[in-house]
Amino acid sequence: MKKIISLILSAVMCAAVLTGCTFFERDLERDYARVIASIEEISQTFTVERDKLDENGNPEFEKGFENIYDEKGKPLHTVKERHTFNYTSPAVNIYKSQLVNYVNNYGGQYINSYGYTLERTVETLLDMLVSSELVLVEADKFFHFGEMYWTEDDVLEIQTKVYAAIDDQIFDVMNEVLDRKEEPKMEKPQSAPSDPAPT
C-alpha cells in the first residue's frame, strides 16, 4: 500500500516539475474561479393595479366618464384591475476574478486618493460588487412585473457607453503596439470613465 502511495506522489511531483509554470497557471485559474460571495434566490409576490383593457387593447372607462384624458393624454376615470405576479430571481455567484479585476481598476484610486488600506479597499469593492448585483436583481424583478422598461433613449445611452468602452480598449491596445515598436504613443481623448464613489 505504501509503495502505491509513494508511486502516486512521485508521479504528481514529476508532473509538477515537467509542466513547470503551467501547473501554477492552472492553480491560478482555479483560484480566480473561486466563488467569494453568493446571493441566494429571492422569491416575491407583487400586486399592481392597472387599467382594464378592452378587446382592442384600449383602456375601459367608468360609465359616464368615457374618453376623458388629462393634458398629457393620459386616460382618466378608467376601470382598474389588480394583477398578481410571482417572481424568483436567479442565484448569483461573485467570483474572485471579478474582485481582482475591480481592485486592479479602482484599487489605486482608493489607496492613493482616499487613503484607504488595501484591506479596506478590497472590502469596500467587494461590498460594491454585491450591491451592484442586488440592484440588477431588483431591476430584473421590475422588468418582469412590467413596471420598468427600456426607452429608446435608454438603449442609445447604453450603446454609446458600450462603444466608448470598446474604443478605449482598442486605443490601449494600439498604444501597447506603438510602445513595443518604441514609437510615440497616441494621446487619449478627453473622456474618463466614472470611478466608483468611496463609501
N, C-alpha and C positions, 0 to 999 in steps of 0.2 A: 504493500500500500504506500509506504514511504517513498519507494522508487518511482511509483506512478506520479505522486505529487511533485517529487523532485524533477521529473521529466517535464511535467506541465509548466512548472516555474521556470525551468531552463528555456523552454520554448517561448514563453512570454518574454523573458529577458532578451533572447536572441531577436525576437520580433521587434522589440523596442529599439535595440541597437541598430538593426538593419533598416528600420523605417525612419530613424532619426527624427527630423523636425516634423514629419508627417504625423507621427504618433502624438506629439504635443498639440499640433494644429487640430487634430480630431478632438482632443480633450477640450481645447478652447471652444470649438464649435458646440460641443455638448454642454459646456458651461454656459455659453451665451444663450443656448436654447432652454435654459432652466427657467421655470415659472417662479417669479418672485412675489406676485400678488394675484389674487383671483377675485372676481366679482360673481357671486352666485346668481342663479336665475331669480328674477323678480317678477312675481305674478300680481296683477292688479285688475280689478273690475272698474270700468269707467262709464259713467252715465252722462249723456249730454242731451240737451233739449234743442231740437231743430225744427225748421219749418216743414210741415207736411206737404208733400208734393203730389200733384195730380198725375194722371197717366201721361201727360206731355212733359212732365218734369218741371212744371211751374208751381210756385207756392199757392196753397189754398188759403183763401181769405175767410175771416169770420163773417157771418151773414150781416149784411148792412154796411160792411166796411170794404167792399170789393175794390180792388185796384187802387188802393191808396199807398202812395210812396212818399218818402222824405225827399229833401232837396238833392240827396246824393243817389237817388234811385233805389234805395233800399225799401223793400215792401214792409208796410206797417199793418198791424192787426191781422197777422197770419195765424192759422191754426198750427199749434205746436204739438210735437210728439216726442216721446223720450226714446232714446236709443241706448242700449247697454252693450258694451264691448268687453271682451276678455282679452287680456294681453299677458304674455310671458316673454320676458326678454331672454336672449341667449346668454349663456355663461360666457364670461370674458376672462382670458388669461393675459397677464402682462409679463413679458419675458425680459430676462436680463439684458439681452441685446438692445431692447428699446431704451432701457435706462442708461446703458453705456452710451448709446447714440445721443440721448438727451444731455447727458453730462458733458460729452465731447463738444456739443454745440453751444451749450449755455453755461457750463460749469465755470469757465474762466470769468464770465461776466459777474457771477455771484461772488466768486472769491476775490477778484481784483477790485470790482466797483462797489460791492456791498459789504465786503469784509467778512463773508461767511467762511466758516471752516469747511473743509472737504466733506466731513461727515454731515454737517448741517445742509450743505448744498445737495448732497445725494438724497437725504431725507426729504428736502423741500421738493426736488424734482420728481421723486417717486410719488409724493402726495399729489403733485400736479398731474402726473400721468393717470393716477387713479381717478382724480376729479374729472379730467377730460373724458375718460371712458364713461363715467357716470352721466356726464352731460349728454354724451352720444346716445346712451341707453334711454335717457329721458326724452331726447328729441325723437328717437325712433318710435317711442311709445305714442307721442302726439301725432306723428305721421300715420301710424297705424290707426289711430282714432279719427283721422281726418281733420284734426284741429290745427294742423300745421302743414304747409305745402310750399313747394318752391315756386317763386315767381320768375319771370324772365330775367329780371334784374339780378336776382339771387344767382341764377345759373351763370349769367355773364360775369358776375363778380368772382365766382369760384373758378371759372375757366381762365379768367385773367390772372388770378393768383397762381393757378397751376402752371400756366405757360410761363409766367415770370420766374417761378422756381426752376422750371426746366431750362430757361435761358441762363439762369445763374449757374446751374450745373455745367452747361456747355461752356460758359465763359471760363469757369475754373479749370476745366479740362484743357481748353485752348491755352491758358496761361501756363499750365503744367508742361505742355508740349514745348512752348516757347522757352520756358526755363531750362528744360533739358537740352535744348539746342543753343542755350546761352544767348538768346535773343531778348530784346526788351519786351517786357510784359505789357499787355493792353490795360488801359485804365478802365476801372469799373464804373458804370453809370451811377449817378447819384440816387440810389434807392437801396434801402436796407430793410430786411425783414424785421418785424417786431419781435423783441425778446419777451419771454415770459416775465411778468412782473414779480418782484420778490414778495414773499409773504412774511 
